Amino acid sequence: MTIKIGILGYGNLGRGVECAILHNPDMELCGVFTRRDPESISLLTPGVEVHPVEEAISMKDAVDVLILCGGSAHDLPEQTPQFARYFNVVDSFDTHAKIQEHFEKVDASAKEGNKTAIISVGWDPGMFSLNRLYAGAILPGGHDYTFWGKGVSQGHSDAIRKIEGVKDARQYTIPVKESLEAVRSGKNPELTTRQKHTRECYVVLKEGADQEKIREEIVTMPNYFADYDTEVHFISEEELLRDHKGIPHGGSVIRTGTTGWKDENGHVVEYSLKLDSNPEFTASVLIAYARAAYRLNKEGVSGCKTVFDIAPSYLSILDGEQLRRQLL
């Protein structure tokens, strides 16, 4: 049976979901819902219509899984609980400190509607979370380390763009090489925020903007740059579009630990990603979990789940026998 996927929000992530559907033969795109003028959006998939978001609930019977592609700051905290009452949903909510609060709201809504919701799906939270769990369960006396980058942080880039006088910006998160090497060698260093990552900013100014004032505002911005060594480069719009148009990202989650009667043997477990397109990879993870949401709901499961709750076989298009023969 073909799983009918709806997309709510058609930015970078929504377009990534549309592309990911193309690579999953058990799925088809059945509609896109947007807050923009539907006439202003041109899809890649022929024959699929774009609808105002207000029409989504009236089309709930035509959609097997609705993938929510809004932002974590303002969109998903409202949208996921709202739509989980009417659809099986998957989102990429990534504000780590608020995941439990988000879970509770979505869980109540999904149970009320007998729907299955899976939240905080992506690579971190998501794939990195799973690897932290697996490695921690195997090496319980160890240490966790997470390094992000080198890659574009869309949230930090947006924070710079909101500064008065800034026309456009890209911000790269970069692991500190010496710290990463110390962790990989099993030295178990105690690292501060500043010792793990640096931040590099490329900024296009509006005409007449005060360069030094903006530089100071960036490097002292709390919760974003104040705790990091931050470099700010002012460049032209042409340079930004030419040299920084992509959205690459990646990183590593590492667990170090010991085994043996006297902890005599050390181990390092590492899972790493190098992504040409952050939103397209995230979209591909969302699609795999949309398959899981569909299957779980068919089994009568309702409420909210995270990646910790989903058996790996629910993600794959392969059946149990194929998985055992080909991958186990």
Disulfide bonds with the S-S distance in Angstrom:
none
